[in-house]
Amino acid sequence: MSRLQCLNLKLVIKQILTAGEIGVQTRVSANTRNFSKLSNWGTKKSATHVKIVNHHPDTMADTQVEQILAPLREAVKKQGLVVRSMKESNASDMEVKKAVGELKALKKQLDDKELALQPPSETFNRSKFSDLMIRRFFYDQSFSIYGGIAGLYDFGPMGCALKSNILEQWKRFFILEEQMLEIDCSMLTPERVLETSGHVEKFADTMVKDKKTGECFRLDHLIKNRLETLIKDKKQTPEVKEECKDIIIKLDGMTTEQMSDIVNKFNMKSPTTGNDLSEPVDFNLMFATQIGPTGDQKGFLRPETAQGIFVNFKRLLEFNQGRLPFAAAQIGNAFRNEISPRSGLLRVREFTMAEIEHFCDPSDKSHSKFSDVENTIMRLYSACNQMDGQPPVDITIGQAVSKGMVANQTLGYFMARIYMFMMKIGVNKEKLRFRQHMSNEMAHYAVDCWDAECLTSYGWVECIGCADRSAYDLTKHGEETKQRLVAERKLPAPKTIQVTELEMDKGLIGKTLRKDSKECVEKLSKLSINEVKQLHKFIDNGKRDPTTGLTLCKIGNKEFQINKEMIPLKSYSKTIHVEEIVPNVIEPSFGIGRIIYTLLEHTFKIREKDEQRTYLSLPPLVAPLKCCVLPLLDNDKFTPLVSMLSKSLCLKGVSNKIDDSSGSVGRRYARTDEIAVPYCITVDFDSLVEPQSVTIRERDSMEQIRVPVSDVVDLVYNLSQGNTVWNVAKAKYPIFESQQTNE
C-alpha cells in the first residue's frame, strides 16, 4: 500500500469515528475497500466537537430565563397533578398511559428550552477520544480483522488493567468494608429459573426485519431516527414536524400496534437498503442454548447476575448463622442480545456486572451505619421534581430519607456509598446525579428505585441502579420450588398459633390412581393450604362417581379422580418463639463497562496550547500503570539504576514499565500521558553521582521534583495508593525545572 493510500485510509477511519458510531456492524479492515456501503443509519453525524450541557440549579437562577421557563414549568406541574389524580382514582391503564405521554411531551419541551437557554458547559472532542482509545488499545471491536461484530468489544492491555483496578477498588469498598458474602455462579441458567423470574416472558424488545436481506432493526430506534430526519427536512410542513416531535416524545409508552401504524403511515423502509420491512415482532433479548448433548434441557446465558444469588439464598443465610441483615455480592459477565447495539461500550451484548443483594427484615429497613453517611450531599432528581418540571436538587441523604424522598435508610445508605465510590475512582462530581424512577417506569414489585446517571457526550447515561425490590424474587423462587426461602425473626414473647398442614395419603393415592399417582402427588405438593381447602369444598359440592365415590378434580392443568380421604388436612396448636419472614432486598447493580466509558470520557483532556497532545487524568488509584521509569538518554550507564528502580517498584506492588525507547524525554512523557500513567521517574546524569537522586514528574500538572533514590519507591507507592498527595510531596522535595522545555 502506498503512502497516499495509507493517508486516505486513515482519513476515512477518522471520519467514521467522528460520526460517533464506534459500534457499527461493519468495521474497516485491511480487506474492506467499499467504504460507501457502511451502515450508519443510527448515527448522528455531528461535528468533531460534541456539546455537553449540564443542568445545574445555579445556572437557571437568572430572572429573565425563569420568566421564559415559568409557563412551561407550570404546564408540566399541572399535567403531573392530572396523572397523580388519575392514579388515585384508579383510572384505566390506557387513560393513564395517555396522560403520562402528554406529561413526557411537556417535559421534553421544558428540557429543550432549558438546553437552548443554557450555554454548553464544555465541548468534547469525540474524534480524538475515539482515536486514543483504539490507537492505545484501551478497547476495540471484537473480531475486527473479520469485519467486527456490533456490540462485542475486546479490552486491550490498558483497558484490562483499568477494569481490574476498578473491580479491585469495588471489592475493597463494598465486599471488604461492608463484610459481604461473595459468590460466583454459573453463567448458564436453566429455562425454568428465568421463567420464574419473569425474564422469559417479559425480557423483550420489538424489532422489524428487512424483507429481502433479513437485517434486523429495533423498532423504536428506527422510528425515532426516521422522524428526526423528517424534522430536519426543510421541505416538510410545520404540521408534520410537530406530529413527528409528538410521536418521538410518546414513543416509550406505545404498544407494538401503535408503532406499526406509525411505520405504515410514514411509509418507513429499511434504513440501509430501502427495502420493505416485516411486521413487528417481540424479540427476547436472552441468548438461548441447550444444556447437555440431547438438547432436551433448554437454557440461556444469564441476562443478569442477581438470580444466582437468589437461588443460593438458603446456603448464604446458613453461612451467616441465620442472621439478618446481610449482603451477598457477585461480579461476572451477563449477556443481552441487543437488536441494534451502538454508542460503544454503552450498549453491548456481553458486559460485566457487579451486583449486591442486601437482605433485610421487611419491617426494619434502618441501617446501623447510616449515621456515617447521612451528611453526604448528593444531587437527586426525584420523581416529583420530574413531574413538576423542576431541576435536580443538592441535598444530604439524611434529609432525603427523613422527608420520604428516598424510601428508607438502607436504600439511602447504599446510594451514598455508590456516590462515594464514584468519587473515589474519579467520576466528575458535577456530572453525576441520582434520578428516581417515576411510577410508570418502576417494576410493579419495586418499592423505590434510583439510577446513578453520568453525563457523557451521549447525554445522561444510567451506570448504576439502586432499587428496593421488596420480597419479589425470593417469593417467586420459593413458590416455584416449594423451598422455604425465609429467615427467622425472634419474637419479643412466645405466642401460640394454629397450624394447618396437608397430610397426603400417598398409599391410597397410589392404590387408586396407579400410573397417574406420581404426577398427582407432585401437583398436590405445589398447592397452598387455601387451594387444598378450595379443593375440599369442590369435592363436597361436586358430582361423585357412584361406583368409586371419587370426584373428578382439576389439579394444576390436569384432572384426577380423588376424594377427601386422600388429602386430609391436619390442624394443631403450636407455641413459637420465632416467626418466619421473607426478607426484602435492596439491590445496587453496577454496569462496569458503562462506568469505565464514563470515567474515560470524564478524564480525557487536551493540553492547553497544544491540541495534538491528549491525555487521561485517571486517579492514580485506578490508573492502569502507576509509574514509568525512563532514562534521560540511550546510555548504558543508566541501565542498572533504571532496572533496580523498576524491580523495587514491582516488589512494592506498584505496576510500572520501563520506557527506554527512542525519542526525547518530552515525547516519552507524552506517550505515558496517553495511557494515564500518573508519575514518571527519570534517571539522568545527576542520578549517577552521590547522593543519588532522580526526578518524579506528575502527569496532570507536568511539575517535577528531585527525590533521593532511597525515598522514591516509597513516595510513588504512597502517591499511587492515595496515602499522600502531590502537593505534600512538592512541599517536601525541591522543584526541578530544567527539563520542562523538553515538553
N, C-alpha and C positions, 0 to 999 in steps of 0.2 A: 504494500500500500504506500502510495506517495505521501510526501509531507502535506501537500494540498488536500488530498483525500482525508488524511488524519484530522486536519483542521476543520474540514467540513463535517466530519463525523462528530467531533467534539461540539461543534456549534449546534447540530441537530439535537444531541443529547441534552445540551444546556437548555434549548428551547422547550424540550419535553418536560424537564424538571421544573422550569419556570412556570409551566401551566399548573403546577401543584398536584399533579396526579402521579404520585410515586407508585401507587398500586395498580397501574394499568396492566391489563391481562397480557398484552404483548410487549415484551421488552426489546430494546435494540440490542442485538448481539452481533458477533463477528460475521454471522451468516445472514443477517437481516439487512436487506437493502431497500425494500419498498416502504419507506418511512411514511408516505402519504396515506397508507392504509391503517395507521394506528387508530385504535378505537378510543376516542377521547370524549365520548358523549356525556359523561358525568362530571366533567371538569369545569372549573371556572377559569377561563384563560385571562387571568389578571396580569397586571404589570409585575415587574420583579419585586417591588416593594408592596407588601400587604399591610393595609392599615389595621391597627388594633385599637379598638375603643373600649375603655374600661369604665363601667358605670360606678361612680363613687358619689355618695351623698353630698360631699362638699362641692363637687363640680356643678351640681344642679341648684345651688343656692341663689343664683343670680335672679333678681326680681323680674326682669324682662323675660327671661327664659321660663320662669314659673308661671307668668301670665299666659304664655303660649300653651304650656302643658296643662294648666289647670282644667280647662274644659275636657281634655282627653282623660285626665285622671278621674274626673267626676263621672264620665261616661263608663269607664271601667268599673269604678266603685258601684255605680247604680246597677250595672249588669251582674256584678258579683253578688249583690243583695238578692237579685232575682233568682240566681242559681241556688243560693242558700235557702230561700223560701220554698222553692220547688222541691228541694230535697227534704225539707222538714215536713212538707205536705204530702210526701210520698208520690210525687208525680211520676208518670211513666218514664221508662228509660229513654225512649225516643225523644220525649219533650226535654228531658234533662240534657241529653246529648246535643240537641239543637241549641239550647241556651248556653251550654259550655262552648260550642262552636262560635257563637256570637261574642262570648266573653273573650275567646282567644283572638278573634278578629280585632276587637277594640284594643286588646293588649298589644297586638302586633303594631297597630297604628301608633300607639303611645311609644313603643320601643323604637320604631323607625324615626319618629320625631325627635326622641331623645338622642339617637345616634346622629341625626342631622344637625342638632344644635350643639353637640359636643365636639371639640377638636379632637383629632386622634391622639391618644396617649403616646403612640410611637408608631414607627413603621418597622416591618420585619422583612428582611431580605430572604425569602424562602428559597430562591435560586442558589444563593451562596451557601445557605444552610444545607440544602439537599446535596450540593456538590461536596461539602465537607463530610457529611455522613457516609457517602458512598466512597469517596476518594480515600478516606482514612479507615474505611470498612468498620464503622460502628455497626451498621446493619445494611442489608441489601436484599433484594427479592430472591427468593429461593429458586434454584434451578435456572438461573438467568442465562446460562450458556445454551439452554434448550428453549429459550424464549420466555421463561418465567411462568409462575402460577400466581394469579392475583390472590391476595390475602394470606400469602405464606412468606415469611421472612427469616433470613439467617442472620444471627448476630456474629460479628467478627471479633477479633481479639479484644478490642477496646469495649465493644458492646457487651461481650460476655463478662469482662471484668467489672464494668459498671453495674450490670444486672446482679452479679454475685455480691458486690458490695452493698447494694440497696437491700437485697434479701437478707444479708448478714445483719445489717442495722435493724431491719424489720424484726428479725428473730430476737435480737437483743432487746429491742424497745418493747415488744409485745410478749413474746413467749417467755423470755427470761425474766423481765421485770414484773410481769403480771402472773408469773408461775402458771402458765398454761400447759395443757397436755397436748403434745404434738403427735400427730399420726400421719401415715402415708398410705392412702388407699388406692385400689386398682382404678385405672382409667377406663377399663372395660366394665360396663354396667348392664346387668340383665334387664330385659324389657319390662318385667314386672315391677321392678323398683321405680323406674321412670314413669310407668303408668300410674302408680300410686302417688307420686309427687306431682303429677299433672303435666309433665313435660311432653309425653306422647300426644296428648290431646291438644294442648294449648301452645306449644313452643313452635310457632309457625309464622311465616311472612307470606304475603300474597305476591305471586310472580306471573309474568306472561312470557311467551316464547316467540321468537321469530319463526314463522311457519315454515320457511324454507331452510334456514341454517340450523334451527334448534337453539340458537343463542338465547340465554335467559336474562331477564331484567326484573329487578324488584319494582313492583308496580307503582308504589307511592313515590319512589325516587324518579322513575321515568316520567310520571305525570308532572311532578314538581319542576324537573329540568325543562320539559317541553313548554310548560306555561310560563316559566321565567323567560324563555326565549321569545314567546309571543308578547310578553310585557315590554321587552326591549325593542320590539319591531316597530319602527316608526310608521309603518303602513296600517297598523291595527287601530281601530277606533277606541276612543276613551272608554266606551261601554264594555268592549271586550277585555280591555286591560284591567278594568275594575273587577269584572267577573273572574278573571284569572287570579287576581290577588285574593279575592274572597275564597276561591276554591283552595288555594295553597294554604291559607290560614286554617281552613276547616278540614284539611286532608287527614290529619291524625285520627279524627273521630269518625271517619267514613267507613261504611261497610264495603265489602267486595263488590256488591251490586252497584253501589253509588259510584265507585271508582271505574267500574266497567262502563257505566253510562257516560262518564267524562271522556274516556278513551274513544268511544263511538262518536260523541258529539263533536270533538275536535279532530276526528279522523287521524288519530295518532298511529304512527308506523314505527318500525324498528329504527332506533336512532343511528345504527351503524350501517344498515343496508337499504332502508326504506321499504322493506317487505311488510306484509300484513302480520298482525300479531294474533296469537291464540287467545282464547277465552281465559280469564284469570283463574288461577288455581292456588290453593293453600299449599305451601311447601314447608315441611317440617325441617327445622334447622339442624337437627342432630344427624351425625354420621352413623348410619346403620351398618351392622355387621352380624356375622354368625359366630357363636361360641361353640367350638368343637367341630369335628370333621363331618358330622351328619348334616349340620345346618339346621337342626331342629330347634336349638335354643337361640332365639333372636336376642341381640344385644345392641348397645350403642356406645360410642365413645362419649364419655361424660360431658355434658354441656356446662357443668359447674362442679366444684369440689365438695359442696356442702352435704350432698346426700350421703357420702361416705362417712361423715361424722355422725349424722343422724342414725344410720343403721348400726353404728357401733356404740350408741349411747349407753346401753346396759353395761358393757365392759368398761367404758370410761367412768361411769358412775361408781362401779365396784372398785376401780383403781383409786378413786378419790374417797374411799371409805364411805360411800353413800351420802356424802355431804353436798349440799348446795350453798352458795353458788359455786360454779367452776366453769372454766372455759377450755375449749379444745380448738386447736388450730391446725391448718393444713396448707402446704404450698405445693402446687402441682399444675400441670397443663390441663386445659379444657379445650373443647372443640365445638365450633358452631359453623355450620356450612352456609355462610353468608351468600346471598344471591349475587350481590354486586359489591364486593368489598372495595373500599377506597380510603383516601386520606392516610396512606402509610400505615403506621402502627396503630392508628386509632380504630380501625375496623378490620379485623383479621379473622382467619378461620382457625388458627391454633394460637393459643395465648396462655400466659402464666397467670394464675390467680393465687392470692394469699387470703385465705378466709378464716374468720374466727366465729365460733358459735359459743356464746356465753349463756349458759343455762342458769335460770334463776327462778325463785319462788314467784308465781304469778301475783300473789298478794303483797309482795315486798320487793319492789324494784329500786330500792335505795342502793347506794354503793358506798362501801366503807372508806374508799379513798376519794370520794367526790370533793371533799374539802380541799384536797391538794390541787384541784383544777378549777374550782368554782370562779376564780377571779380571772380566768383566761378570757381575753377579749377576742371575739370571732365575728366575722361578717356573715350574718344569717339572712336568708331571703325566704321568709315564711310564706305559707300558702295564703294567709290573709293579706300580706303585702302584695303578693302577685295578683290576687283578685281585686284589691283596692287600687291597683295601679301605682303603688308606692315602691321606691327603690329598696335595696337591702339595707340593713342597719348593723352598725357595730355595737355589740352588746356582750356582756360577760355571760358565760354559760350558766352561771349560778342564777342570774336574773332571768334568763330564758326558761330555765326549768321552773323557777318559782312563779313565773307568770303563766305557765302552762303552754308556752310556745313550743317547748320540747317536752315530750310526753312524760319522761321520768329521769331520775338521776343516772341510772345505768346507761341509758341511751346517750344522755348528755356527757357522761364521763368518757365514753368511747369517742364521741365527736371531738371532744377536747384533746384526747390523746392522738387522734388522727391529725388534728391541726398541728400539734407539737411535732409529730413525726415528719410531716411535710415541711415544716420549717427547718427541721434538723438536716434533712437531705438536700435542702437548697431551693425549694419551690418559692417563687416570688410571693411574698405576703399580700401584695396589692392585687395579685391575680388569682386569689383563692377565695372561694365563697362556699357556703353550705346552703343548698336550695332544697326546701321542703317539698315533697310530693303533694300535689293537690289531690283532692278526693277521687277525681276521675282517673288519676294516674296510679294510685296506690293499689296494691294487691288486696283482694277482699279480706284476707286474713290478717293484714298488717295493721298494727296499732298506730305506728308513726314511721316515717321514712325520710331521711335526708341524704342528698347526694353532695359529696365534696366535688365541686366543679372547678376546673382550672381554665383560665383564659389563654387561648392559643391563637395562632393565625387562622385557625379554622373556627374560631368562636369559642364559646364556653363548652368544655368537654367534661363529661362525667368520668371521674377517675376512681372514685370510691363510693360505694353505697353503704349506708348505716341504717339498719331497719330493726324495728321491734316486730318480729314475725309471730308473736303470740305462741300458741301451742300447736300450730297447724301441722308442722312436719311430723313431730313425734306422734300426734294423734292419728294422722293418716297411716303412718307405717305400723303403728300399734294395732289399728283396726284391721289392716290387711293381713298381718302376720299372726294376730292373736297373741302377741308378746306384750308383756306388761312394761311398756316404756314409761315408767313412772319413777318418782322419787318419794321418799317418806318425810313427812313433816311431823315433828314431835308436838303432841297436844299439850296445852297447859295443865289439863287434868284428864284422867281416863274417862271414857264415855262408852255407853252400851249402845250398839246399833243392831238393826235387824238385817240379816244377810239372807239372800235368796240365791240358790245355785241350781244349775241344771245337772241332773244325775241321769245320764242316758243309760238305758238297759241295753248294752251292746249285744248281749247274748240273745235277747228277744228280737232285736233288730236283725241280727244275722240269721236267726232261725226263720224269720218271717220274710225278709227281703232277699235273702240268699246273695246272688251275684251283685245286686244293687246296694247291699248293705254298707260296703266301704264308702261308696260315694255319698250315701245318705248321711253317714256319721260325719264325714268331712264337712258337708254343708250345714249340718246341725251345729257343729262346733263353732261355726262362724256367726251364729245368731246371738244377738244380745238377749238379756233376760226379758226385756219388754217384747221382743219379737217372739220369744217362746210363749209368753203369756197370750199374745195375739193368736198364736197357733192353737193353743188350748181352746180359746173361745171359738175359733173356726171349727175345731173338731166337735165341740159341744153343739154347735148350731148347724153343722153340715150334714150331708147325707152319708149314711154308713152302708157299707156292703152288708146285706142281710146274712150272708154266709160266713164271712170272716170277721165282721164287726169293725172293719178298718175304714178310714176316711181318706179319700184322695186329696192330698195337700200339696201345694206348690212350695218347695223349699229352694230358695235361690232361683235358678232358671229351669228346674226340673220338678216333675210331680212324682210323689211316692205315696203308697198306701200305708198309713201309720195309725196308731191310737195313742191316747194319753199315757198308757202304761209304759210305752217305750221312752217317753220324755218327761218323767216326773220332775217336779220342782221341789227342792228341799229348802225350808226356811228355818232359821235358828237365830238366837241372840248371841252376840259376841262383844266382849269388852276389849276395846282397843286403846293403845297408848300413843299410837301414831296414825296418821291418815295419809292416804296416797294422793299425790298431786302430779299432774302432767306439767313439767317445767315449761316456762316460756323461754324464748330465745331472742337475744339481741345479737344481730349479725352485722359486723363490719366486713365488707368484701372489697378487696383491693385488686384492681386491674394493673398488674405490674408493667405491661407494655405501654399502657397509656401514661402511667406515671413517668416511665423512662422518657417517652417522647416529650411530655410536658417539661420535664426537667432539662432536657437538651435544648428545647426552644427557649426556656427562660434564662438559660445561662449562655446562650450563643451571643457573642459580641464581635464587633468590628473595631479595630484600633482607630482612635481619632487621628485624622490627617493621613490615614493610610488605609483605604478601603479594601486593599488587596490582602490585608492581614486580618484573618479571622481567628477567634479562639473561643474556648469553652471555659467559663469561670465556675466549674463544678467545685463544690466544697471539698477540701482535702479528704474528708471522711469517706466520701463515696467515689472520689476520682479513680479512674482505672489504674493509673500508676501514681504513686505518691511522690516520686523523685526521679530525676535524671542526673547521671554523673557523666561529665564530659571534660575531656582535656581541652585546654585552650588551643593547642595546635597538634598536628600529627607528629608527635615526638615520643620516641621510645622511653625517654626519661620519665614521662608522666604515667606510663602504664602500671607500674607496681602500686602507686598510690590510688589510682583510679580503681584497680581491681580490689584492693583492700577495702576501700570505702563501700563499693558495691556489695562485697561479701558480708561486711559488718551490718549493712542495712538489711540484707536478707535474713541474717541471724536474729535481728531485732524484729523481724516480721514486717518490714517496710518494703512494699513492692517497688522495684526500680528497674531502670535499664541504663546501659552504657551507650552513649552516642559518640562514637569516635569517627563518624563518617566525615566525608569531605565537606568543605564549606566553612564560612566564617562562623564564629560562635553566635553572632546575631541571627544568622539563618537557622542554626540548630535550635536556638531558643524559640524561634517562630514555629518550627516543626513540633516541638514539645508542647507549645501553647495550643496547637490544633487538637492534640489528643488530651488536653486538660491537665497536663502534669503541673501541679501547683508549685513545685520547688525544683530548682536546678543547682547542683553543686558543680562548680567549675574549679578544676585543678590548673593553676598557672605556674609561672616560674617562681613566684614568691612562696608557693607551696613546697618547693624543693629545699628551702633553707629553714634552719631552726630559728625560732619556734615555728613549726609547720602550721599553715593556715590555708583555708580555701574560702571561696565566696559562695554565698547562697543567694539565689535570685528568686523573688516572689513573682508569680505569673501575672496577677491582675495589675499590680502597680508597676511592675518591672524594676522595682527597687532591689538593691543588693547590699548585703552586709558581709563583713570579713569575720570569719569564725575560726577559732583554733580547731585543728583536726581532732583533738581529744574530745571536743564538745559537739561536733557536727552531727554525729549519728543520733545521739540522744535528743538534740534540738529538733531535727527533722521528724523523729518519731513523735515527740510531743506536739509538734505543729500538725502533723497528719492525723493525730488522734483527737485533736481539739483540746488537749491539756493546756496549751498556751496559744497565743495568737501572734501574728506578725508584728504588731505594734510593740508588744512586750519584748520580742527578740530584737527589734530595731533599736529599742531604747538601751538594751544591754550591750550590743555589739556595734562597732563603728560602721558607718555607712561607707560603701565602696562605690565610686563613681567613674573610674577611669574607663570601664568597658561600656558605658551607656551609649557611646557613639556607635558601637557595633550594631545597635538595634535599629 
